[in-house]
Amino acid sequence: MTWSHPRGYDPMVACSALWEAKTGVSIAWEKRSLQDFESFPVEELARAYDLIVIDHPHVGQITAENCLAPLDVAGREAEREALAAGSVGRSYPSYRWQDRQWAFPIDAAAQVQAWRPDLIDAPPATWADALALARQGRVLLPLRPPHSLMAFYTLAANLGRPCAVEGPGDLIDRETGETAFAMLAEMAALVDPHCLAMDPIAVSEKMAEAGSQIACAPLIYGYVSYAMAGFRPHRLAFGDIPAAGGDGRVGSALGGTGIAVSALSTARDTAIDFAYWIASGAVQRGPYAAAGGQPGHADAWQDGAVNAATGDFYRATRATLEGAWVRPRHDGYMAFQQAASDAINEGLAARRSAAAVIADLNRLFRGSFSKRPV
């Protein structure tokens, strides 16, 4: 099971066809929406599928539920060392939890910046520059949950005071939290209100459509498909995030996906073999990227041909990926992520005070460690 976008589905199908030719083992892929991917219980998927593409914040929950098979099997240490050495930013360790490796990165992403090079000469270098462009009506920002929370995370970390990743205390100190929310609220008030219901795919589609005058999305998970010639009427360019603080392009909320194996699979060893293969540098740089995937291995990110086909997508955003921040991953986090995103969106829509919103976020975060309603 993977997710429903050419970037998430097409490379799995293409690589599986090569795997069948190589091994005789057939793999049939199904797909679910981006919203399901970000929130659907992995335990339910593990009962129905051998191979599952997951997001790293699930690892605490899936470890507690014993629904995935650890991939750090004996005898394959050299292969794992190669995968770890090829990590883009913290993609590889983001799937490690309680000293076990639960998935291998096959897609590396973080919030970066999308822009239209036919409309502006360069992307905004600072958050202030992005605000100036937004005042001209030329900016969109994906704010559909959980992306509003991801933008808050990125702003806080870029200011130099990232959110907590462990509990049971507060998510963020009051001063930094209120500053980050105020910055987000200022931008949200300038962009189309429909942004509250738009995810990165919707924003990318709007930017790339014929006649669009939207020149920039300053915080958005990069989608390499839109950097390819001919994918949509207008080709998007991607770059590092605009700096809000004084430390440069650091702190972007890490995304991406990993390939995992169900603990309930009757073909566990065969599924694990495929996971090692598709995550390897050679496959990621070759057939995975060629099929429209957004590789999770550095061999692809630094490859000249891969970059040439995507308008330098990988080289242009690599600094942001290397400086990305990893979200909390404890059992209880996924429910917090939804509740916190909703709290931010309600705060933006109702123009609640930053103090009230941050108090809610801190209360929800503390409660996420108790497994009791908050």
NUVEXNU-309488 format. One record per residue (C-alpha): residue number from 1; residue in one letter; x, y, z. Coordinates in Angstrom, 2 decimals. Example, Ala and Ser with C-alpha at 12.3 -4.5 7.8 and 13.67 -1.06 7.14 Angstrom:
2
+------+------+---------+---------+---------+
: tiro : guba :    east :   north :      up :
+------+------+---------+---------+---------+
:    1 :    A :   12.30 :   -4.50 :    7.80 :
:    2 :    S :   13.67 :   -1.06 :    7.14 :
+------+------+---------+---------+---------+
# end
This chain:
374
+------+------+---------+---------+---------+
: tiro : guba :    east :   north :      up :
+------+------+---------+---------+---------+
:    1 :    M :    0.00 :    0.00 :    0.00 :
:    2 :    T :    1.32 :    3.41 :   -0.98 :
:    3 :    W :   -0.20 :    6.88 :   -1.46 :
:    4 :    S :   -2.12 :    8.32 :   -4.34 :
:    5 :    H :    0.10 :   10.63 :   -6.35 :
:    6 :    P :    2.38 :    9.90 :   -9.33 :
:    7 :    R :    5.36 :   10.53 :   -7.05 :
:    8 :    G :    4.15 :    7.91 :   -4.57 :
:    9 :    Y :    2.64 :    5.30 :   -6.87 :
:   10 :    D :    4.38 :    5.25 :  -10.24 :
:   11 :    P :    7.90 :    4.38 :   -9.00 :
:   12 :    M :    6.58 :    1.53 :   -6.87 :
:   13 :    V :    4.83 :   -0.02 :   -9.87 :
:   14 :    A :    7.82 :    0.49 :  -12.17 :
:   15 :    C :   10.34 :   -0.92 :   -9.69 :
:   16 :    S :    8.08 :   -3.85 :   -8.83 :
:   17 :    A :    7.97 :   -4.82 :  -12.50 :
:   18 :    L :   11.77 :   -4.90 :  -12.51 :
:   19 :    W :   11.74 :   -6.91 :   -9.29 :
:   20 :    E :    9.43 :   -9.49 :  -10.83 :
:   21 :    A :   11.71 :   -9.81 :  -13.85 :
:   22 :    K :   14.67 :  -10.22 :  -11.51 :
:   23 :    T :   13.16 :  -12.61 :   -8.92 :
:   24 :    G :    9.87 :  -13.92 :  -10.30 :
:   25 :    V :    8.02 :  -12.35 :   -7.35 :
:   26 :    S :    4.98 :  -10.25 :   -8.30 :
:   27 :    I :    3.98 :   -7.23 :   -6.18 :
:   28 :    A :    0.61 :   -5.51 :   -6.71 :
:   29 :    W :    0.33 :   -1.96 :   -5.32 :
:   30 :    E :   -2.78 :   -0.17 :   -4.11 :
:   31 :    K :   -2.95 :    3.51 :   -3.14 :
:   32 :    R :   -4.76 :    5.75 :   -0.66 :
:   33 :    S :   -5.21 :    9.50 :   -0.48 :
:   34 :    L :   -2.62 :   11.84 :    0.97 :
:   35 :    Q :   -4.93 :   12.56 :    3.93 :
:   36 :    D :   -5.29 :    8.83 :    4.63 :
:   37 :    F :   -1.53 :    8.41 :    4.33 :
:   38 :    E :   -0.99 :   11.06 :    6.99 :
:   39 :    S :   -3.54 :    9.68 :    9.45 :
:   40 :    F :   -4.77 :    6.13 :    8.66 :
:   41 :    P :   -3.81 :    3.54 :   11.34 :
:   42 :    V :   -0.84 :    1.48 :   10.19 :
:   43 :    E :   -2.08 :   -1.47 :   12.26 :
:   44 :    E :   -5.12 :   -1.84 :    9.97 :
:   45 :    L :   -2.93 :   -1.68 :    6.87 :
:   46 :    A :   -0.60 :   -4.33 :    8.31 :
:   47 :    R :   -3.49 :   -6.79 :    8.45 :
:   48 :    A :   -4.12 :   -6.41 :    4.72 :
:   49 :    Y :   -0.76 :   -5.72 :    3.07 :
:   50 :    D :    2.76 :   -7.16 :    3.08 :
:   51 :    L :    4.52 :   -3.91 :    2.15 :
:   52 :    I :    3.42 :   -0.51 :    3.44 :
:   53 :    V :    4.75 :    2.96 :    2.70 :
:   54 :    I :    4.69 :    4.91 :    5.99 :
:   55 :    D :    5.52 :    8.31 :    7.46 :
:   56 :    H :    8.16 :    8.39 :   10.24 :
:   57 :    P :    5.95 :    9.94 :   12.99 :
:   58 :    H :    4.05 :    6.63 :   13.09 :
:   59 :    V :    7.02 :    4.67 :   14.48 :
:   60 :    G :    6.15 :    5.06 :   18.17 :
:   61 :    Q :    2.62 :    3.85 :   17.61 :
:   62 :    I :    3.53 :    0.96 :   15.33 :
:   63 :    T :    6.20 :   -0.20 :   17.77 :
:   64 :    A :    3.64 :   -0.32 :   20.58 :
:   65 :    E :    1.20 :   -2.18 :   18.33 :
:   66 :    N :    3.80 :   -4.72 :   17.10 :
:   67 :    C :    2.34 :   -4.46 :   13.59 :
:   68 :    L :    5.57 :   -4.00 :   11.58 :
:   69 :    A :    8.57 :   -6.26 :   11.22 :
:   70 :    P :   11.93 :   -4.68 :   12.13 :
:   71 :    L :   14.23 :   -4.49 :    9.12 :
:   72 :    D :   17.55 :   -4.71 :   10.96 :
:   73 :    V :   17.82 :   -8.45 :   10.41 :
:   74 :    A :   21.04 :  -10.30 :   11.09 :
:   75 :    G :   23.55 :  -10.74 :    8.27 :
:   76 :    R :   22.67 :   -7.55 :    6.34 :
:   77 :    E :   24.67 :   -5.06 :    8.37 :
:   78 :    A :   26.75 :   -3.88 :    5.41 :
:   79 :    E :   23.62 :   -3.11 :    3.38 :
:   80 :    R :   22.16 :   -1.09 :    6.25 :
:   81 :    E :   25.40 :    0.80 :    6.70 :
:   82 :    A :   25.22 :    1.78 :    3.03 :
:   83 :    L :   21.61 :    2.91 :    3.44 :
:   84 :    A :   22.48 :    4.94 :    6.53 :
:   85 :    A :   25.44 :    6.54 :    4.74 :
:   86 :    G :   23.09 :    7.55 :    1.93 :
:   87 :    S :   20.60 :    9.27 :    4.22 :
:   88 :    V :   19.42 :   12.69 :    3.04 :
:   89 :    G :   19.42 :   14.69 :    6.24 :
:   90 :    R :   17.94 :   12.58 :    9.04 :
:   91 :    S :   15.68 :   10.52 :    6.78 :
:   92 :    Y :   17.23 :    7.16 :    7.69 :
:   93 :    P :   17.38 :    7.61 :   11.49 :
:   94 :    S :   13.84 :    9.03 :   11.53 :
:   95 :    Y :   12.57 :    5.46 :   11.09 :
:   96 :    R :   14.62 :    4.12 :   13.99 :
:   97 :    W :   12.83 :    3.75 :   17.30 :
:   98 :    Q :   13.73 :    1.85 :   20.48 :
:   99 :    D :   16.93 :    0.63 :   18.84 :
:  100 :    R :   15.21 :   -1.01 :   15.87 :
:  101 :    Q :   14.88 :    0.07 :   12.22 :
:  102 :    W :   11.21 :   -0.03 :   11.19 :
:  103 :    A :   11.47 :    1.30 :    7.64 :
:  104 :    F :   13.97 :    2.44 :    5.02 :
:  105 :    P :   13.61 :    5.86 :    3.40 :
:  106 :    I :   12.53 :    5.68 :   -0.23 :
:  107 :    D :   11.38 :    9.30 :   -0.49 :
:  108 :    A :   13.07 :   12.30 :    1.13 :
:  109 :    A :   11.18 :   15.54 :    1.68 :
:  110 :    A :   10.89 :   18.55 :    3.95 :
:  111 :    Q :    9.12 :   21.85 :    3.73 :
:  112 :    V :   10.98 :   23.78 :    1.02 :
:  113 :    Q :    9.97 :   26.67 :   -1.24 :
:  114 :    A :    8.17 :   26.44 :   -4.60 :
:  115 :    W :    8.23 :   29.31 :   -7.08 :
:  116 :    R :    7.52 :   30.21 :  -10.67 :
:  117 :    P :   10.73 :   31.33 :  -12.45 :
:  118 :    D :    8.64 :   32.79 :  -15.29 :
:  119 :    L :    6.92 :   35.15 :  -12.83 :
:  120 :    I :    9.70 :   36.18 :  -10.43 :
:  121 :    D :   13.47 :   36.31 :  -10.87 :
:  122 :    A :   14.28 :   34.51 :   -7.62 :
:  123 :    P :   12.42 :   33.04 :   -4.65 :
:  124 :    P :   12.10 :   35.15 :   -1.47 :
:  125 :    A :   15.25 :   34.93 :    0.63 :
:  126 :    T :   13.56 :   35.87 :    3.91 :
:  127 :    W :   10.14 :   35.49 :    5.51 :
:  128 :    A :    9.77 :   39.27 :    5.24 :
:  129 :    D :   10.33 :   39.00 :    1.48 :
:  130 :    A :    7.66 :   36.30 :    1.27 :
:  131 :    L :    5.21 :   38.52 :    3.17 :
:  132 :    A :    5.88 :   41.35 :    0.73 :
:  133 :    L :    5.01 :   39.05 :   -2.17 :
:  134 :    A :    1.89 :   37.84 :   -0.33 :
:  135 :    R :    0.68 :   41.45 :   -0.01 :
:  136 :    Q :    0.63 :   41.50 :   -3.81 :
:  137 :    G :   -1.68 :   38.45 :   -3.85 :
:  138 :    R :    0.99 :   36.21 :   -5.35 :
:  139 :    V :    1.50 :   33.64 :   -2.57 :
:  140 :    L :   -0.29 :   30.46 :   -1.49 :
:  141 :    L :    0.45 :   28.43 :    1.63 :
:  142 :    P :   -0.89 :   24.89 :    2.23 :
:  143 :    L :   -2.66 :   24.99 :    5.59 :
:  144 :    R :   -4.91 :   21.92 :    5.50 :
:  145 :    P :   -4.10 :   19.76 :    8.53 :
:  146 :    P :   -1.44 :   18.68 :    9.26 :
:  147 :    H :    0.37 :   21.25 :    7.08 :
:  148 :    S :   -0.52 :   24.23 :    9.25 :
:  149 :    L :    1.24 :   22.51 :   12.14 :
:  150 :    M :    4.20 :   21.66 :    9.90 :
:  151 :    A :    4.55 :   25.35 :    8.99 :
:  152 :    F :    4.40 :   26.27 :   12.68 :
:  153 :    Y :    7.09 :   23.68 :   13.44 :
:  154 :    T :    9.32 :   25.02 :   10.66 :
:  155 :    L :    8.98 :   28.63 :   11.73 :
:  156 :    A :    9.71 :   27.82 :   15.37 :
:  157 :    A :   12.80 :   25.79 :   14.53 :
:  158 :    N :   14.02 :   28.37 :   12.04 :
:  159 :    L :   13.75 :   31.00 :   14.78 :
:  160 :    G :   16.23 :   28.89 :   16.74 :
:  161 :    R :   13.89 :   27.39 :   19.37 :
:  162 :    P :   12.43 :   24.17 :   17.91 :
:  163 :    C :    9.47 :   22.39 :   19.42 :
:  164 :    A :   10.06 :   19.58 :   21.90 :
:  165 :    V :   10.26 :   16.03 :   20.59 :
:  166 :    E :    9.94 :   14.34 :   23.97 :
:  167 :    G :    7.60 :   14.82 :   26.91 :
:  168 :    P :    5.92 :   15.11 :   29.16 :
:  169 :    G :    6.44 :   18.88 :   29.27 :
:  170 :    D :    5.31 :   21.65 :   26.94 :
:  171 :    L :    5.65 :   21.55 :   23.18 :
:  172 :    I :    7.26 :   24.99 :   23.02 :
:  173 :    D :    8.13 :   27.92 :   25.23 :
:  174 :    R :    5.48 :   30.61 :   25.26 :
:  175 :    E :    7.54 :   33.42 :   23.72 :
:  176 :    T :    8.79 :   31.42 :   20.72 :
:  177 :    G :    5.41 :   29.77 :   20.20 :
:  178 :    E :    3.53 :   33.04 :   20.18 :
:  179 :    T :    6.06 :   34.59 :   17.79 :
:  180 :    A :    5.85 :   31.64 :   15.37 :
:  181 :    F :    2.06 :   31.59 :   15.44 :
:  182 :    A :    1.88 :   35.34 :   14.91 :
:  183 :    M :    4.13 :   34.99 :   11.86 :
:  184 :    L :    1.96 :   32.21 :   10.49 :
:  185 :    A :   -1.23 :   34.19 :   11.19 :
:  186 :    E :    0.15 :   37.23 :    9.40 :
:  187 :    M :    0.80 :   35.16 :    6.29 :
:  188 :    A :   -2.53 :   33.32 :    6.54 :
:  189 :    A :   -4.36 :   36.64 :    6.60 :
:  190 :    L :   -2.71 :   37.66 :    3.31 :
:  191 :    V :   -3.27 :   34.50 :    1.27 :
:  192 :    D :   -6.49 :   33.09 :   -0.17 :
:  193 :    P :   -8.70 :   31.79 :    2.70 :
:  194 :    H :   -9.09 :   28.57 :    0.72 :
:  195 :    C :   -5.51 :   27.78 :    1.78 :
:  196 :    L :   -6.99 :   26.43 :    5.04 :
:  197 :    A :   -8.35 :   23.54 :    2.98 :
:  198 :    M :   -5.38 :   23.12 :    0.62 :
:  199 :    D :   -2.60 :   20.55 :    0.92 :
:  200 :    P :    0.73 :   20.75 :   -0.98 :
:  201 :    I :   -0.71 :   18.95 :   -4.00 :
:  202 :    A :   -3.60 :   21.43 :   -4.28 :
:  203 :    V :   -1.26 :   24.41 :   -3.98 :
:  204 :    S :    1.17 :   22.97 :   -6.53 :
:  205 :    E :   -1.68 :   22.31 :   -8.95 :
:  206 :    K :   -2.94 :   25.89 :   -8.55 :
:  207 :    M :    0.51 :   27.36 :   -9.08 :
:  208 :    A :    1.18 :   25.25 :  -12.16 :
:  209 :    E :   -2.16 :   25.70 :  -13.94 :
:  210 :    A :   -2.57 :   27.76 :  -17.09 :
:  211 :    G :   -3.02 :   31.47 :  -16.35 :
:  212 :    S :   -1.97 :   31.25 :  -12.71 :
:  213 :    Q :   -0.26 :   34.34 :  -11.29 :
:  214 :    I :    0.74 :   32.65 :   -8.02 :
:  215 :    A :    4.49 :   33.08 :   -7.89 :
:  216 :    C :    5.50 :   31.43 :   -4.62 :
:  217 :    A :    4.66 :   28.96 :   -1.86 :
:  218 :    P :    7.26 :   29.77 :    0.80 :
:  219 :    L :    6.68 :   26.66 :    2.95 :
:  220 :    I :    5.53 :   23.56 :    1.11 :
:  221 :    Y :    6.57 :   19.93 :    0.90 :
:  222 :    G :    8.42 :   19.67 :   -2.39 :
:  223 :    Y :    6.85 :   17.54 :   -5.12 :
:  224 :    V :    9.41 :   16.73 :   -7.77 :
:  225 :    S :    6.69 :   15.94 :  -10.34 :
:  226 :    Y :    5.95 :   19.65 :  -10.72 :
:  227 :    A :    9.63 :   20.36 :  -11.47 :
:  228 :    M :    9.52 :   18.11 :  -14.55 :
:  229 :    A :    8.93 :   19.56 :  -18.00 :
:  230 :    G :    5.48 :   18.76 :  -19.37 :
:  231 :    F :    3.92 :   17.51 :  -16.14 :
:  232 :    R :    1.67 :   20.57 :  -15.91 :
:  233 :    P :    1.18 :   23.72 :  -18.04 :
:  234 :    H :    3.76 :   25.60 :  -15.99 :
:  235 :    R :    6.91 :   24.10 :  -14.49 :
:  236 :    L :    7.68 :   24.94 :  -10.88 :
:  237 :    A :   11.13 :   25.56 :   -9.46 :
:  238 :    F :   12.09 :   24.64 :   -5.91 :
:  239 :    G :   14.60 :   26.10 :   -3.48 :
:  240 :    D :   15.51 :   26.39 :    0.16 :
:  241 :    I :   13.04 :   27.87 :    2.64 :
:  242 :    P :   13.10 :   31.62 :    3.28 :
:  243 :    A :   14.94 :   32.47 :    6.48 :
:  244 :    A :   12.81 :   33.70 :    9.37 :
:  245 :    G :   15.59 :   33.67 :   11.96 :
:  246 :    G :   19.28 :   34.38 :   11.90 :
:  247 :    D :   20.59 :   30.84 :   11.35 :
:  248 :    G :   19.79 :   30.43 :    7.66 :
:  249 :    R :   17.61 :   27.74 :    6.10 :
:  250 :    V :   17.41 :   25.36 :    9.09 :
:  251 :    G :   14.58 :   23.71 :   10.97 :
:  252 :    S :   12.22 :   22.61 :    8.20 :
:  253 :    A :    9.84 :   19.87 :    9.35 :
:  254 :    L :   11.10 :   16.61 :    7.83 :
:  255 :    G :    8.66 :   14.59 :    5.71 :
:  256 :    G :    9.22 :   11.86 :    3.15 :
:  257 :    T :    8.23 :    8.22 :    3.25 :
:  258 :    G :    9.70 :    4.85 :    4.16 :
:  259 :    I :    9.12 :    1.28 :    3.02 :
:  260 :    A :    7.98 :   -1.03 :    5.82 :
:  261 :    V :    7.02 :   -4.70 :    6.11 :
:  262 :    S :    3.98 :   -6.06 :    7.95 :
:  263 :    A :    4.71 :   -8.23 :   10.95 :
:  264 :    L :    1.68 :  -10.29 :    9.89 :
:  265 :    S :    2.97 :  -10.97 :    6.38 :
:  266 :    T :    3.17 :  -14.59 :    5.27 :
:  267 :    A :    5.97 :  -13.53 :    2.90 :
:  268 :    R :    7.98 :  -11.48 :    5.37 :
:  269 :    D :   11.47 :  -12.46 :    4.20 :
:  270 :    T :   10.62 :  -11.83 :    0.55 :
:  271 :    A :    9.08 :   -8.46 :    1.43 :
:  272 :    I :   12.18 :   -7.51 :    3.41 :
:  273 :    D :   14.36 :   -8.42 :    0.42 :
:  274 :    F :   12.34 :   -6.01 :   -1.72 :
:  275 :    A :   12.61 :   -3.25 :    0.90 :
:  276 :    Y :   16.41 :   -3.48 :    0.93 :
:  277 :    W :   16.52 :   -3.49 :   -2.87 :
:  278 :    I :   14.22 :   -0.57 :   -3.61 :
:  279 :    A :   15.89 :    1.61 :   -0.93 :
:  280 :    S :   19.37 :    1.00 :   -2.33 :
:  281 :    G :   21.35 :    3.78 :   -3.97 :
:  282 :    A :   21.46 :    2.13 :   -7.39 :
:  283 :    V :   17.70 :    1.63 :   -7.61 :
:  284 :    Q :   16.88 :    5.02 :   -6.13 :
:  285 :    R :   19.22 :    6.80 :   -8.54 :
:  286 :    G :   18.07 :    4.72 :  -11.51 :
:  287 :    P :   14.61 :    3.26 :  -12.07 :
:  288 :    Y :   12.98 :    4.85 :   -9.03 :
:  289 :    A :   13.89 :    8.40 :  -10.06 :
:  290 :    A :   13.24 :    7.69 :  -13.74 :
:  291 :    A :    9.67 :    6.65 :  -12.92 :
:  292 :    G :    8.91 :    9.98 :  -11.27 :
:  293 :    G :    9.81 :    9.12 :   -7.70 :
:  294 :    Q :   11.44 :   11.54 :   -5.28 :
:  295 :    P :   14.30 :    9.38 :   -4.01 :
:  296 :    G :   15.31 :    9.01 :   -0.40 :
:  297 :    H :   18.94 :    8.14 :   -1.11 :
:  298 :    A :   21.74 :   10.69 :   -1.51 :
:  299 :    D :   23.10 :    8.88 :   -4.58 :
:  300 :    A :   20.08 :   10.22 :   -6.47 :
:  301 :    W :   20.12 :   13.67 :   -4.88 :
:  302 :    Q :   23.65 :   14.33 :   -6.10 :
:  303 :    D :   23.29 :   12.66 :   -9.50 :
:  304 :    G :   23.71 :   14.99 :  -12.48 :
:  305 :    A :   21.17 :   13.29 :  -14.72 :
:  306 :    V :   18.53 :   13.13 :  -11.99 :
:  307 :    N :   18.96 :   16.85 :  -11.30 :
:  308 :    A :   18.98 :   17.75 :  -15.00 :
:  309 :    A :   15.58 :   16.11 :  -15.46 :
:  310 :    T :   14.07 :   18.05 :  -12.55 :
:  311 :    G :   15.40 :   21.58 :  -12.91 :
:  312 :    D :   17.99 :   20.96 :  -10.18 :
:  313 :    F :   15.22 :   20.14 :   -7.70 :
:  314 :    Y :   17.52 :   18.11 :   -5.46 :
:  315 :    R :   20.60 :   20.30 :   -5.42 :
:  316 :    A :   18.48 :   23.42 :   -4.95 :
:  317 :    T :   16.75 :   22.10 :   -1.82 :
:  318 :    R :   19.50 :   19.91 :   -0.33 :
:  319 :    A :   20.59 :   22.48 :    2.30 :
:  320 :    T :   17.05 :   22.64 :    3.68 :
:  321 :    L :   16.85 :   18.83 :    3.83 :
:  322 :    E :   20.19 :   18.55 :    5.61 :
:  323 :    G :   19.06 :   21.08 :    8.21 :
:  324 :    A :   15.59 :   19.60 :    8.70 :
:  325 :    W :   14.01 :   18.89 :   12.08 :
:  326 :    V :   12.45 :   15.53 :   13.01 :
:  327 :    R :    8.99 :   15.59 :   14.56 :
:  328 :    P :    8.03 :   13.80 :   17.80 :
:  329 :    R :    7.39 :   10.11 :   17.20 :
:  330 :    H :    6.05 :    8.74 :   20.50 :
:  331 :    D :    2.98 :    6.55 :   20.81 :
:  332 :    G :    0.25 :    9.16 :   21.09 :
:  333 :    Y :    1.82 :   11.66 :   18.72 :
:  334 :    M :   -0.43 :   10.98 :   15.71 :
:  335 :    A :   -3.59 :   11.94 :   17.62 :
:  336 :    F :   -1.79 :   15.05 :   18.87 :
:  337 :    Q :   -0.77 :   16.00 :   15.33 :
:  338 :    Q :   -4.40 :   16.04 :   14.18 :
:  339 :    A :   -5.70 :   17.86 :   17.26 :
:  340 :    A :   -2.90 :   20.43 :   17.18 :
:  341 :    S :   -3.41 :   21.10 :   13.48 :
:  342 :    D :   -7.11 :   21.63 :   14.09 :
:  343 :    A :   -6.34 :   24.01 :   16.96 :
:  344 :    I :   -4.03 :   26.06 :   14.74 :
:  345 :    N :   -6.57 :   26.22 :   11.92 :
:  346 :    E :   -9.35 :   27.24 :   14.29 :
:  347 :    G :   -7.05 :   29.89 :   15.69 :
:  348 :    L :   -6.20 :   31.20 :   12.23 :
:  349 :    A :   -9.81 :   31.24 :   11.03 :
:  350 :    A :  -11.17 :   32.90 :   14.19 :
:  351 :    R :   -8.12 :   35.12 :   14.64 :
:  352 :    R :   -7.62 :   33.88 :   18.19 :
:  353 :    S :   -4.78 :   35.28 :   20.24 :
:  354 :    A :   -1.40 :   33.61 :   19.89 :
:  355 :    A :   -1.33 :   33.11 :   23.66 :
:  356 :    A :   -4.57 :   31.11 :   23.61 :
:  357 :    V :   -3.47 :   28.92 :   20.69 :
:  358 :    I :   -0.08 :   28.14 :   22.24 :
:  359 :    A :   -1.71 :   27.28 :   25.55 :
:  360 :    D :   -3.91 :   24.79 :   23.68 :
:  361 :    L :   -0.94 :   23.26 :   21.84 :
:  362 :    N :    1.03 :   22.82 :   25.05 :
:  363 :    R :   -1.97 :   21.25 :   26.81 :
:  364 :    L :   -2.54 :   18.85 :   23.92 :
:  365 :    F :    1.15 :   17.90 :   23.77 :
:  366 :    R :    1.34 :   17.15 :   27.49 :
:  367 :    G :   -1.80 :   15.05 :   27.18 :
:  368 :    S :   -0.39 :   13.05 :   24.26 :
:  369 :    F :    1.90 :   11.20 :   26.66 :
:  370 :    S :   -0.87 :   10.19 :   29.05 :
:  371 :    K :   -3.11 :    8.25 :   26.58 :
:  372 :    R :   -6.04 :    9.94 :   28.31 :
:  373 :    P :   -8.41 :   12.47 :   26.71 :
:  374 :    V :   -7.21 :   16.06 :   27.21 :
+------+------+---------+---------+---------+
# end
